[in-house]
Amino acid sequence: EIAGDDGLRRRVKWAKLKRPERALEKLVRCYHDEAWRLLDVCRHYIVFADAQGLDRCVARIVDDAEVCVRDYKHRLTPAYDARGTAGYRDVLLSLSMQTEQAREMGVERHVFELQLQLKPFAALRSEGGHARYVSFRNAFSQ
């Protein structure tokens, strides 16, 4: 759907690959050299105006036979303890593509991250919030 809809395309934030320095840092600090746990080298995020739109997106992804949901973190629930993320919240999906093209390319097991965010959190991220989070993360060696 997104290919033919300029409005939808503008809502997708095409993120860069994780920098090699950060990937190595995370591998050592968070995953104790277990490389298979590093799943966010390739990542994107989509911003939603409201929770209903975000929920519809999750439902579409879950129902898509060509997408495998490997992991799911719902960091918008009231039960989520946001102290570990400096208050940041989103829905995080670890996905892999199960298409014929993915199988032909040998990447059907490649896991990528999709962050689904509500607009107020995305605004904080773009207003220096990510720099504050990096300082927080580094203070706790995460």
PyMOL commands that set and color helices and strands:
alter all, ss='L'
color gray80, all
select helices_A, chain A and resi 2-4+6-11+20-29+35-37+51-63+82-85+100-105+119-139
alter helices_A, ss='H'
color red, helices_A
select strands_A, chain A and resi 12-13+43-48+67-74+91-97+112-118
alter strands_A, ss='S'
color yellow, strands_A
deselect
rebuild
show_as cartoon
